[in-house]
Amino acid sequence: MNKKTAITFATCALVIAVFVIAAIIYRPAEKATEVSTAPSASPITGGELRNPLTGAKLDAPLAELPQVTAVMVENSADAWPLVGLDQAFLVIEAPVEGMIPRFELFFAPDAVVPKIGPVRSARPYYIDWAAQFGALYAHVGGSPEALEKLKTANVTNFDQFFNGDYFYRDTDTRFAPHNVYTTIKNLIDAEINVKKMPVPSYKFWQFKDGVASGQAHSLTIDWTSGSAYDVAWDYDAATDTYIRKQGGTANFLEHWAKAVVDNVVVMESDMQVLDEKGRRSIRTIGTGKAMLAQDGQIIAATWSKESETAPLKFLDEAGQEIKMNAGKTWIEVVPSLSQVTTSN
């Protein structure tokens, strides 16, 4: 190798070395690993994986949060017997016109419910409770305030008036408007094929396993004048559950089904009649008094919901979230806890 060639090689080697050193010194910092803030699909309570909706123990985590379906079901005398309430993981019962209670049923996607109804109209406060799940909200029309709210609420509006193929009418044994029904299969098909539901993102309750306390408190609710709509929740210590009675009987559902739940909440909220038809507003955001029936005990509580999309939680006297028993929950919304009587 002659002197000129050697100099050329040395120069090239020096240039390459400079570029390598510069690349090492000035290379961009590696992007920090992103930490997801999305709610866990399988929250861990007490070191155990649990279903986020029912608190049932899981062997493996879920891939994503279950999609929630909410359905409005009426409770007027012309609608009895009702169907589907015993299969919901959550039921919220609140008054509409005339202080007649109406139900909002919440279903998980694995629920097997071949008939739900009679399905009735929307009210604004039920929309707020469904918004915490980003739920499909199934109903038949609604009040003017509810229909306006549905334009912007964090729910997927599914009105029978515009999606009739996913509902049906029983014209043999019922008369309108008390004869509209649907099924979970129909509504899940709609979520997949019609509404293209977004991936769920919500936070719900903390759960525990129920353990009978040795107490045996039941409770009753005086809904309105007369006894037809009065509700009793009778505690069964053998199963650590509560059995619902309405108008003195547990048989208010089709096929003699009974509503049996693991937690009963009664929450007090401000209510105001809006018009001559008796439609009302119910405050859903903020805090208020509540009581929780669980394990045979009656627990003084405070309900709390910070925003439309925030979960409805129940806090103890120390301000800590009360863990719900795994299973089903029923929430009664009343204007005053003075309507509630407890007994042993």
ROZA-268530 format. One record per residue (C-alpha): x, y, z; residue in one letter. Coordinates in pm, whole numbers. Layout:
N
<atom><u>X</u><v>Y</v><w>Z</w><r>A</r></atom>
...
END
This chain:
344
<atom><u>0</u><v>0</v><w>0</w><r>M</r></atom>
<atom><u>153</u><v>333</v><w>-105</w><r>N</r></atom>
<atom><u>160</u><v>639</v><w>112</w><r>K</r></atom>
<atom><u>-127</u><v>813</v><w>-72</w><r>K</r></atom>
<atom><u>-361</u><v>514</v><w>-31</w><r>T</r></atom>
<atom><u>-275</u><v>483</v><w>337</w><r>A</r></atom>
<atom><u>-361</u><v>847</v><w>397</w><r>I</r></atom>
<atom><u>-696</u><v>802</v><w>218</w><r>T</r></atom>
<atom><u>-790</u><v>500</v><w>432</w><r>F</r></atom>
<atom><u>-691</u><v>679</v><w>750</w><r>A</r></atom>
<atom><u>-900</u><v>982</v><w>656</w><r>T</r></atom>
<atom><u>-1206</u><v>766</v><w>585</w><r>C</r></atom>
<atom><u>-1163</u><v>579</v><w>911</w><r>A</r></atom>
<atom><u>-1143</u><v>906</v><w>1101</w><r>L</r></atom>
<atom><u>-1457</u><v>1043</v><w>936</w><r>V</r></atom>
<atom><u>-1650</u><v>722</v><w>1015</w><r>I</r></atom>
<atom><u>-1533</u><v>730</v><w>1376</w><r>A</r></atom>
<atom><u>-1649</u><v>1091</v><w>1413</w><r>V</r></atom>
<atom><u>-1996</u><v>1005</v><w>1280</w><r>F</r></atom>
<atom><u>-2026</u><v>704</v><w>1510</w><r>V</r></atom>
<atom><u>-1926</u><v>904</v><w>1817</w><r>I</r></atom>
<atom><u>-2165</u><v>1185</v><w>1721</w><r>A</r></atom>
<atom><u>-2450</u><v>938</v><w>1674</w><r>A</r></atom>
<atom><u>-2390</u><v>794</v><w>2019</w><r>I</r></atom>
<atom><u>-2364</u><v>1132</v><w>2188</w><r>I</r></atom>
<atom><u>-2652</u><v>1305</v><w>2013</w><r>Y</r></atom>
<atom><u>-2897</u><v>1019</v><w>1957</w><r>R</r></atom>
<atom><u>-3254</u><v>1100</v><w>2073</w><r>P</r></atom>
<atom><u>-3353</u><v>979</v><w>2417</w><r>A</r></atom>
<atom><u>-3556</u><v>660</v><w>2414</w><r>E</r></atom>
<atom><u>-3930</u><v>723</v><w>2452</w><r>K</r></atom>
<atom><u>-4043</u><v>648</v><w>2805</w><r>A</r></atom>
<atom><u>-4274</u><v>352</v><w>2838</w><r>T</r></atom>
<atom><u>-4630</u><v>483</v><w>2840</w><r>E</r></atom>
<atom><u>-4834</u><v>388</v><w>3144</w><r>V</r></atom>
<atom><u>-5198</u><v>330</v><w>3058</w><r>S</r></atom>
<atom><u>-5450</u><v>520</v><w>3268</w><r>T</r></atom>
<atom><u>-5743</u><v>326</v><w>3125</w><r>A</r></atom>
<atom><u>-5951</u><v>140</v><w>3385</w><r>P</r></atom>
<atom><u>-5850</u><v>-223</v><w>3438</w><r>S</r></atom>
<atom><u>-6080</u><v>-475</v><w>3271</w><r>A</r></atom>
<atom><u>-6035</u><v>-701</v><w>3574</w><r>S</r></atom>
<atom><u>-5985</u><v>-492</v><w>3888</w><r>P</r></atom>
<atom><u>-5794</u><v>-652</v><w>4174</w><r>I</r></atom>
<atom><u>-5967</u><v>-639</v><w>4513</w><r>T</r></atom>
<atom><u>-5794</u><v>-795</v><w>4810</w><r>G</r></atom>
<atom><u>-5540</u><v>-958</v><w>4580</w><r>G</r></atom>
<atom><u>-5807</u><v>-1130</v><w>4369</w><r>E</r></atom>
<atom><u>-5913</u><v>-1068</v><w>4010</w><r>L</r></atom>
<atom><u>-6282</u><v>-981</v><w>3991</w><r>R</r></atom>
<atom><u>-6541</u><v>-914</v><w>3724</w><r>N</r></atom>
<atom><u>-6575</u><v>-532</v><w>3710</w><r>P</r></atom>
<atom><u>-6957</u><v>-544</v><w>3702</w><r>L</r></atom>
<atom><u>-7050</u><v>-821</v><w>3943</w><r>T</r></atom>
<atom><u>-6738</u><v>-876</v><w>4153</w><r>G</r></atom>
<atom><u>-6733</u><v>-1246</v><w>4063</w><r>A</r></atom>
<atom><u>-6386</u><v>-1395</v><w>4101</w><r>K</r></atom>
<atom><u>-6194</u><v>-1458</v><w>3780</w><r>L</r></atom>
<atom><u>-5924</u><v>-1712</v><w>3696</w><r>D</r></atom>
<atom><u>-5770</u><v>-1486</v><w>3432</w><r>A</r></atom>
<atom><u>-5799</u><v>-1115</v><w>3348</w><r>P</r></atom>
<atom><u>-6051</u><v>-999</v><w>3091</w><r>L</r></atom>
<atom><u>-5917</u><v>-862</v><w>2763</w><r>A</r></atom>
<atom><u>-6136</u><v>-553</v><w>2789</w><r>E</r></atom>
<atom><u>-6414</u><v>-408</v><w>2998</w><r>L</r></atom>
<atom><u>-6756</u><v>-570</v><w>2933</w><r>P</r></atom>
<atom><u>-7000</u><v>-361</v><w>2732</w><r>Q</r></atom>
<atom><u>-7303</u><v>-259</v><w>2943</w><r>V</r></atom>
<atom><u>-7659</u><v>-251</v><w>2811</w><r>T</r></atom>
<atom><u>-7923</u><v>-40</v><w>2990</w><r>A</r></atom>
<atom><u>-8296</u><v>-90</v><w>2934</w><r>V</r></atom>
<atom><u>-8590</u><v>115</v><w>3060</w><r>M</r></atom>
<atom><u>-8871</u><v>-102</v><w>3202</w><r>V</r></atom>
<atom><u>-9197</u><v>31</v><w>3341</w><r>E</r></atom>
<atom><u>-9377</u><v>-67</v><w>3660</w><r>N</r></atom>
<atom><u>-9734</u><v>50</v><w>3613</w><r>S</r></atom>
<atom><u>-10010</u><v>-198</v><w>3702</w><r>A</r></atom>
<atom><u>-10098</u><v>-246</v><w>3333</w><r>D</r></atom>
<atom><u>-9745</u><v>-376</v><w>3273</w><r>A</r></atom>
<atom><u>-9748</u><v>-656</v><w>3530</w><r>W</r></atom>
<atom><u>-9606</u><v>-916</v><w>3537</w><r>P</r></atom>
<atom><u>-9267</u><v>-779</v><w>3438</w><r>L</r></atom>
<atom><u>-8981</u><v>-980</v><w>3292</w><r>V</r></atom>
<atom><u>-8602</u><v>-966</v><w>3292</w><r>G</r></atom>
<atom><u>-8543</u><v>-779</v><w>3617</w><r>L</r></atom>
<atom><u>-8408</u><v>-1086</v><w>3796</w><r>D</r></atom>
<atom><u>-8122</u><v>-1120</v><w>3544</w><r>Q</r></atom>
<atom><u>-7981</u><v>-766</v><w>3565</w><r>A</r></atom>
<atom><u>-7656</u><v>-718</v><w>3759</w><r>F</r></atom>
<atom><u>-7786</u><v>-373</v><w>3861</w><r>L</r></atom>
<atom><u>-8135</u><v>-224</v><w>3881</w><r>V</r></atom>
<atom><u>-8205</u><v>141</v><w>3962</w><r>I</r></atom>
<atom><u>-8563</u><v>217</v><w>4066</w><r>E</r></atom>
<atom><u>-8680</u><v>579</v><w>4071</w><r>A</r></atom>
<atom><u>-9015</u><v>758</v><w>4038</w><r>P</r></atom>
<atom><u>-9169</u><v>904</v><w>3724</w><r>V</r></atom>
<atom><u>-9511</u><v>1069</v><w>3695</w><r>E</r></atom>
<atom><u>-9743</u><v>1013</v><w>3989</w><r>G</r></atom>
<atom><u>-9451</u><v>878</v><w>4197</w><r>M</r></atom>
<atom><u>-9492</u><v>545</v><w>4016</w><r>I</r></atom>
<atom><u>-9148</u><v>384</v><w>4012</w><r>P</r></atom>
<atom><u>-8974</u><v>288</v><w>3689</w><r>R</r></atom>
<atom><u>-8672</u><v>62</v><w>3645</w><r>F</r></atom>
<atom><u>-8343</u><v>96</v><w>3465</w><r>E</r></atom>
<atom><u>-8195</u><v>-250</v><w>3410</w><r>L</r></atom>
<atom><u>-7823</u><v>-298</v><w>3349</w><r>F</r></atom>
<atom><u>-7701</u><v>-615</v><w>3177</w><r>F</r></atom>
<atom><u>-7358</u><v>-763</v><w>3117</w><r>A</r></atom>
<atom><u>-7290</u><v>-909</v><w>2770</w><r>P</r></atom>
<atom><u>-7292</u><v>-1268</v><w>2901</w><r>D</r></atom>
<atom><u>-7644</u><v>-1235</v><w>3045</w><r>A</r></atom>
<atom><u>-7899</u><v>-1482</v><w>2908</w><r>V</r></atom>
<atom><u>-8229</u><v>-1294</v><w>2898</w><r>V</r></atom>
<atom><u>-8476</u><v>-1408</v><w>2631</w><r>P</r></atom>
<atom><u>-8734</u><v>-1140</v><w>2718</w><r>K</r></atom>
<atom><u>-8712</u><v>-793</v><w>2875</w><r>I</r></atom>
<atom><u>-8994</u><v>-553</v><w>2937</w><r>G</r></atom>
<atom><u>-9229</u><v>-391</v><w>2895</w><r>P</r></atom>
<atom><u>-8979</u><v>-135</v><w>2763</w><r>V</r></atom>
<atom><u>-9082</u><v>225</v><w>2819</w><r>R</r></atom>
<atom><u>-8968</u><v>582</v><w>2773</w><r>S</r></atom>
<atom><u>-8654</u><v>767</v><w>2880</w><r>A</r></atom>
<atom><u>-8614</u><v>1025</v><w>3154</w><r>R</r></atom>
<atom><u>-8306</u><v>1248</v><w>3201</w><r>P</r></atom>
<atom><u>-8192</u><v>1109</v><w>3535</w><r>Y</r></atom>
<atom><u>-8178</u><v>751</v><w>3408</w><r>Y</r></atom>
<atom><u>-7953</u><v>872</v><w>3127</w><r>I</r></atom>
<atom><u>-7707</u><v>1010</v><w>3382</w><r>D</r></atom>
<atom><u>-7689</u><v>674</v><w>3558</w><r>W</r></atom>
<atom><u>-7630</u><v>492</v><w>3228</w><r>A</r></atom>
<atom><u>-7365</u><v>746</v><w>3123</w><r>A</r></atom>
<atom><u>-7114</u><v>618</v><w>3380</w><r>Q</r></atom>
<atom><u>-7085</u><v>298</v><w>3173</w><r>F</r></atom>
<atom><u>-7109</u><v>455</v><w>2825</w><r>G</r></atom>
<atom><u>-7396</u><v>209</v><w>2787</w><r>A</r></atom>
<atom><u>-7629</u><v>131</v><w>2502</w><r>L</r></atom>
<atom><u>-7949</u><v>294</v><w>2632</w><r>Y</r></atom>
<atom><u>-8262</u><v>114</v><w>2508</w><r>A</r></atom>
<atom><u>-8599</u><v>287</v><w>2543</w><r>H</r></atom>
<atom><u>-8926</u><v>375</v><w>2364</w><r>V</r></atom>
<atom><u>-8928</u><v>750</v><w>2310</w><r>G</r></atom>
<atom><u>-8894</u><v>980</v><w>2608</w><r>G</r></atom>
<atom><u>-8974</u><v>1311</v><w>2768</w><r>S</r></atom>
<atom><u>-8866</u><v>1624</v><w>2576</w><r>P</r></atom>
<atom><u>-8585</u><v>1683</v><w>2827</w><r>E</r></atom>
<atom><u>-8462</u><v>1324</v><w>2794</w><r>A</r></atom>
<atom><u>-8462</u><v>1327</v><w>2414</w><r>L</r></atom>
<atom><u>-8265</u><v>1652</v><w>2414</w><r>E</r></atom>
<atom><u>-8015</u><v>1513</v><w>2666</w><r>K</r></atom>
<atom><u>-7962</u><v>1201</v><w>2457</w><r>L</r></atom>
<atom><u>-7809</u><v>1416</v><w>2181</w><r>K</r></atom>
<atom><u>-7496</u><v>1479</v><w>2389</w><r>T</r></atom>
<atom><u>-7495</u><v>1223</v><w>2673</w><r>A</r></atom>
<atom><u>-7225</u><v>960</v><w>2714</w><r>N</r></atom>
<atom><u>-7460</u><v>681</v><w>2604</w><r>V</r></atom>
<atom><u>-7550</u><v>523</v><w>2272</w><r>T</r></atom>
<atom><u>-7913</u><v>617</v><w>2209</w><r>N</r></atom>
<atom><u>-8122</u><v>317</v><w>2102</w><r>F</r></atom>
<atom><u>-8482</u><v>426</v><w>2059</w><r>D</r></atom>
<atom><u>-8742</u><v>169</v><w>1953</w><r>Q</r></atom>
<atom><u>-8905</u><v>433</v><w>1735</w><r>F</r></atom>
<atom><u>-8604</u><v>419</v><w>1500</w><r>F</r></atom>
<atom><u>-8484</u><v>63</v><w>1561</w><r>N</r></atom>
<atom><u>-8807</u><v>-133</v><w>1559</w><r>G</r></atom>
<atom><u>-8649</u><v>-453</v><w>1423</w><r>D</r></atom>
<atom><u>-8474</u><v>-506</v><w>1755</w><r>Y</r></atom>
<atom><u>-8796</u><v>-485</v><w>1959</w><r>F</r></atom>
<atom><u>-9134</u><v>-656</v><w>1931</w><r>Y</r></atom>
<atom><u>-9490</u><v>-607</v><w>2057</w><r>R</r></atom>
<atom><u>-9696</u><v>-866</v><w>2242</w><r>D</r></atom>
<atom><u>-10042</u><v>-795</v><w>2101</w><r>T</r></atom>
<atom><u>-10197</u><v>-1115</v><w>2234</w><r>D</r></atom>
<atom><u>-10183</u><v>-1050</v><w>2608</w><r>T</r></atom>
<atom><u>-10098</u><v>-677</v><w>2636</w><r>R</r></atom>
<atom><u>-10208</u><v>-348</v><w>2490</w><r>F</r></atom>
<atom><u>-10003</u><v>-44</v><w>2392</w><r>A</r></atom>
<atom><u>-9802</u><v>121</v><w>2531</w><r>P</r></atom>
<atom><u>-9742</u><v>-163</v><w>2778</w><r>H</r></atom>
<atom><u>-9645</u><v>-432</v><w>2527</w><r>N</r></atom>
<atom><u>-9297</u><v>-355</v><w>2387</w><r>V</r></atom>
<atom><u>-9026</u><v>-614</v><w>2459</w><r>Y</r></atom>
<atom><u>-8672</u><v>-693</v><w>2354</w><r>T</r></atom>
<atom><u>-8401</u><v>-950</v><w>2427</w><r>T</r></atom>
<atom><u>-8035</u><v>-930</v><w>2522</w><r>I</r></atom>
<atom><u>-7944</u><v>-1106</v><w>2199</w><r>K</r></atom>
<atom><u>-8125</u><v>-840</v><w>1997</w><r>N</r></atom>
<atom><u>-7951</u><v>-558</v><w>2183</w><r>L</r></atom>
<atom><u>-7604</u><v>-712</v><w>2160</w><r>I</r></atom>
<atom><u>-7659</u><v>-768</v><w>1788</w><r>D</r></atom>
<atom><u>-7750</u><v>-400</v><w>1764</w><r>A</r></atom>
<atom><u>-7434</u><v>-300</v><w>1952</w><r>E</r></atom>
<atom><u>-7223</u><v>-493</v><w>1703</w><r>I</r></atom>
<atom><u>-7404</u><v>-436</v><w>1376</w><r>N</r></atom>
<atom><u>-7591</u><v>-107</v><w>1409</w><r>V</r></atom>
<atom><u>-7431</u><v>121</v><w>1661</w><r>K</r></atom>
<atom><u>-7065</u><v>6</v><w>1640</w><r>K</r></atom>
<atom><u>-7013</u><v>60</v><w>2011</w><r>M</r></atom>
<atom><u>-6680</u><v>211</v><w>2121</w><r>P</r></atom>
<atom><u>-6446</u><v>15</v><w>2346</w><r>V</r></atom>
<atom><u>-6581</u><v>60</v><w>2701</w><r>P</r></atom>
<atom><u>-6389</u><v>271</v><w>2953</w><r>S</r></atom>
<atom><u>-6540</u><v>306</v><w>3299</w><r>Y</r></atom>
<atom><u>-6472</u><v>254</v><w>3667</w><r>K</r></atom>
<atom><u>-6721</u><v>84</v><w>3893</w><r>F</r></atom>
<atom><u>-6728</u><v>-45</v><w>4250</w><r>W</r></atom>
<atom><u>-6494</u><v>-232</v><w>4479</w><r>Q</r></atom>
<atom><u>-6625</u><v>-575</v><w>4578</w><r>F</r></atom>
<atom><u>-6599</u><v>-830</v><w>4855</w><r>K</r></atom>
<atom><u>-6748</u><v>-1168</v><w>4935</w><r>D</r></atom>
<atom><u>-7067</u><v>-1153</v><w>5139</w><r>G</r></atom>
<atom><u>-7052</u><v>-1286</v><w>5494</w><r>V</r></atom>
<atom><u>-7367</u><v>-1290</v><w>5709</w><r>A</r></atom>
<atom><u>-7324</u><v>-1056</v><w>6004</w><r>S</r></atom>
<atom><u>-7555</u><v>-1237</v><w>6243</w><r>G</r></atom>
<atom><u>-7803</u><v>-951</v><w>6217</w><r>Q</r></atom>
<atom><u>-8120</u><v>-987</v><w>6010</w><r>A</r></atom>
<atom><u>-8248</u><v>-642</v><w>5920</w><r>H</r></atom>
<atom><u>-8501</u><v>-608</v><w>5638</w><r>S</r></atom>
<atom><u>-8646</u><v>-285</v><w>5502</w><r>L</r></atom>
<atom><u>-8964</u><v>-151</v><w>5343</w><r>T</r></atom>
<atom><u>-9028</u><v>154</v><w>5123</w><r>I</r></atom>
<atom><u>-9357</u><v>343</v><w>5112</w><r>D</r></atom>
<atom><u>-9353</u><v>463</v><w>4751</w><r>W</r></atom>
<atom><u>-9691</u><v>634</v><w>4712</w><r>T</r></atom>
<atom><u>-10049</u><v>632</v><w>4842</w><r>S</r></atom>
<atom><u>-10191</u><v>282</v><w>4862</w><r>G</r></atom>
<atom><u>-9981</u><v>-33</v><w>4885</w><r>S</r></atom>
<atom><u>-9955</u><v>-151</v><w>4523</w><r>A</r></atom>
<atom><u>-9607</u><v>-7</v><w>4473</w><r>Y</r></atom>
<atom><u>-9476</u><v>-45</v><w>4826</w><r>D</r></atom>
<atom><u>-9154</u><v>-245</v><w>4833</w><r>V</r></atom>
<atom><u>-9015</u><v>-481</v><w>5096</w><r>A</r></atom>
<atom><u>-8667</u><v>-631</v><w>5094</w><r>W</r></atom>
<atom><u>-8669</u><v>-940</v><w>5315</w><r>D</r></atom>
<atom><u>-8330</u><v>-1063</v><w>5430</w><r>Y</r></atom>
<atom><u>-8260</u><v>-1437</v><w>5403</w><r>D</r></atom>
<atom><u>-7976</u><v>-1525</v><w>5640</w><r>A</r></atom>
<atom><u>-7931</u><v>-1874</v><w>5490</w><r>A</r></atom>
<atom><u>-7825</u><v>-1727</v><w>5153</w><r>T</r></atom>
<atom><u>-7716</u><v>-1382</v><w>5274</w><r>D</r></atom>
<atom><u>-7944</u><v>-1225</v><w>5011</w><r>T</r></atom>
<atom><u>-8249</u><v>-999</v><w>4991</w><r>Y</r></atom>
<atom><u>-8579</u><v>-1097</v><w>4827</w><r>I</r></atom>
<atom><u>-8793</u><v>-822</v><w>4680</w><r>R</r></atom>
<atom><u>-9166</u><v>-800</v><w>4743</w><r>K</r></atom>
<atom><u>-9398</u><v>-550</v><w>4580</w><r>Q</r></atom>
<atom><u>-9752</u><v>-496</v><w>4700</w><r>G</r></atom>
<atom><u>-9699</u><v>-775</v><w>4952</w><r>G</r></atom>
<atom><u>-9592</u><v>-1045</v><w>4705</w><r>T</r></atom>
<atom><u>-9258</u><v>-1164</v><w>4568</w><r>A</r></atom>
<atom><u>-9430</u><v>-1289</v><w>4252</w><r>N</r></atom>
<atom><u>-9442</u><v>-973</v><w>4045</w><r>F</r></atom>
<atom><u>-9234</u><v>-1118</v><w>3760</w><r>L</r></atom>
<atom><u>-9327</u><v>-1357</v><w>3479</w><r>E</r></atom>
<atom><u>-9298</u><v>-1731</v><w>3541</w><r>H</r></atom>
<atom><u>-9296</u><v>-1671</v><w>3918</w><r>W</r></atom>
<atom><u>-8937</u><v>-1549</v><w>3902</w><r>A</r></atom>
<atom><u>-8813</u><v>-1361</v><w>4207</w><r>K</r></atom>
<atom><u>-8578</u><v>-1064</v><w>4233</w><r>A</r></atom>
<atom><u>-8298</u><v>-1173</v><w>4468</w><r>V</r></atom>
<atom><u>-7998</u><v>-948</v><w>4521</w><r>V</r></atom>
<atom><u>-7686</u><v>-922</v><w>4736</w><r>D</r></atom>
<atom><u>-7698</u><v>-548</v><w>4809</w><r>N</r></atom>
<atom><u>-7988</u><v>-304</v><w>4848</w><r>V</r></atom>
<atom><u>-7923</u><v>70</v><w>4851</w><r>V</r></atom>
<atom><u>-8177</u><v>340</v><w>4925</w><r>V</r></atom>
<atom><u>-8056</u><v>688</v><w>4832</w><r>M</r></atom>
<atom><u>-8224</u><v>1021</v><w>4895</w><r>E</r></atom>
<atom><u>-8213</u><v>1296</v><w>4634</w><r>S</r></atom>
<atom><u>-8378</u><v>1625</v><w>4548</w><r>D</r></atom>
<atom><u>-8683</u><v>1592</v><w>4324</w><r>M</r></atom>
<atom><u>-8897</u><v>1853</v><w>4155</w><r>Q</r></atom>
<atom><u>-9213</u><v>1825</v><w>3943</w><r>V</r></atom>
<atom><u>-9154</u><v>1996</v><w>3608</w><r>L</r></atom>
<atom><u>-9491</u><v>2014</v><w>3431</w><r>D</r></atom>
<atom><u>-9861</u><v>1943</v><w>3445</w><r>E</r></atom>
<atom><u>-9802</u><v>1582</v><w>3343</w><r>K</r></atom>
<atom><u>-9604</u><v>1524</v><w>3659</w><r>G</r></atom>
<atom><u>-9267</u><v>1471</v><w>3495</w><r>R</r></atom>
<atom><u>-8992</u><v>1539</v><w>3744</w><r>R</r></atom>
<atom><u>-8625</u><v>1616</v><w>3775</w><r>S</r></atom>
<atom><u>-8402</u><v>1417</v><w>4008</w><r>I</r></atom>
<atom><u>-8057</u><v>1537</v><w>4110</w><r>R</r></atom>
<atom><u>-7797</u><v>1278</v><w>4007</w><r>T</r></atom>
<atom><u>-7472</u><v>1472</v><w>4057</w><r>I</r></atom>
<atom><u>-7322</u><v>1563</v><w>4396</w><r>G</r></atom>
<atom><u>-7382</u><v>1386</v><w>4726</w><r>T</r></atom>
<atom><u>-7673</u><v>1285</v><w>4946</w><r>G</r></atom>
<atom><u>-7788</u><v>1057</v><w>5225</w><r>K</r></atom>
<atom><u>-7817</u><v>684</v><w>5171</w><r>A</r></atom>
<atom><u>-7850</u><v>354</v><w>5352</w><r>M</r></atom>
<atom><u>-7711</u><v>19</v><w>5245</w><r>L</r></atom>
<atom><u>-7860</u><v>-319</v><w>5334</w><r>A</r></atom>
<atom><u>-7584</u><v>-580</v><w>5321</w><r>Q</r></atom>
<atom><u>-7510</u><v>-902</v><w>5512</w><r>D</r></atom>
<atom><u>-7817</u><v>-841</v><w>5728</w><r>G</r></atom>
<atom><u>-7692</u><v>-501</v><w>5842</w><r>Q</r></atom>
<atom><u>-7821</u><v>-152</v><w>5768</w><r>I</r></atom>
<atom><u>-7524</u><v>78</v><w>5703</w><r>I</r></atom>
<atom><u>-7553</u><v>457</v><w>5711</w><r>A</r></atom>
<atom><u>-7395</u><v>591</v><w>5394</w><r>A</r></atom>
<atom><u>-7349</u><v>887</v><w>5160</w><r>T</r></atom>
<atom><u>-7396</u><v>859</v><w>4787</w><r>W</r></atom>
<atom><u>-7152</u><v>1043</v><w>4563</w><r>S</r></atom>
<atom><u>-7138</u><v>1103</v><w>4187</w><r>K</r></atom>
<atom><u>-6891</u><v>1369</v><w>4075</w><r>E</r></atom>
<atom><u>-7001</u><v>1404</v><w>3712</w><r>S</r></atom>
<atom><u>-7221</u><v>1249</v><w>3445</w><r>E</r></atom>
<atom><u>-6955</u><v>993</v><w>3357</w><r>T</r></atom>
<atom><u>-6825</u><v>935</v><w>3711</w><r>A</r></atom>
<atom><u>-6938</u><v>621</v><w>3897</w><r>P</r></atom>
<atom><u>-7214</u><v>638</v><w>4154</w><r>L</r></atom>
<atom><u>-7038</u><v>541</v><w>4477</w><r>K</r></atom>
<atom><u>-7142</u><v>487</v><w>4836</w><r>F</r></atom>
<atom><u>-6924</u><v>606</v><w>5122</w><r>L</r></atom>
<atom><u>-6920</u><v>516</v><w>5490</w><r>D</r></atom>
<atom><u>-6921</u><v>767</v><w>5776</w><r>E</r></atom>
<atom><u>-6541</u><v>798</v><w>5746</w><r>A</r></atom>
<atom><u>-6570</u><v>891</v><w>5378</w><r>G</r></atom>
<atom><u>-6432</u><v>557</v><w>5254</w><r>Q</r></atom>
<atom><u>-6593</u><v>370</v><w>4967</w><r>E</r></atom>
<atom><u>-6809</u><v>82</v><w>5087</w><r>I</r></atom>
<atom><u>-6730</u><v>-246</v><w>4914</w><r>K</r></atom>
<atom><u>-7029</u><v>-415</v><w>4759</w><r>M</r></atom>
<atom><u>-7098</u><v>-784</v><w>4800</w><r>N</r></atom>
<atom><u>-7022</u><v>-970</v><w>4478</w><r>A</r></atom>
<atom><u>-7340</u><v>-1038</v><w>4283</w><r>G</r></atom>
<atom><u>-7645</u><v>-823</v><w>4211</w><r>K</r></atom>
<atom><u>-7739</u><v>-480</v><w>4345</w><r>T</r></atom>
<atom><u>-8069</u><v>-289</v><w>4353</w><r>W</r></atom>
<atom><u>-8077</u><v>87</v><w>4411</w><r>I</r></atom>
<atom><u>-8394</u><v>264</v><w>4524</w><r>E</r></atom>
<atom><u>-8402</u><v>643</v><w>4471</w><r>V</r></atom>
<atom><u>-8646</u><v>830</v><w>4695</w><r>V</r></atom>
<atom><u>-8713</u><v>1194</v><w>4786</w><r>P</r></atom>
<atom><u>-8670</u><v>1118</v><w>5157</w><r>S</r></atom>
<atom><u>-8525</u><v>836</v><w>5365</w><r>L</r></atom>
<atom><u>-8826</u><v>890</v><w>5593</w><r>S</r></atom>
<atom><u>-9010</u><v>664</v><w>5345</w><r>Q</r></atom>
<atom><u>-8793</u><v>374</v><w>5462</w><r>V</r></atom>
<atom><u>-8867</u><v>151</v><w>5760</w><r>T</r></atom>
<atom><u>-8622</u><v>-108</v><w>5887</w><r>T</r></atom>
<atom><u>-8704</u><v>-417</v><w>6093</w><r>S</r></atom>
<atom><u>-8538</u><v>-723</v><w>6243</w><r>N</r></atom>
END
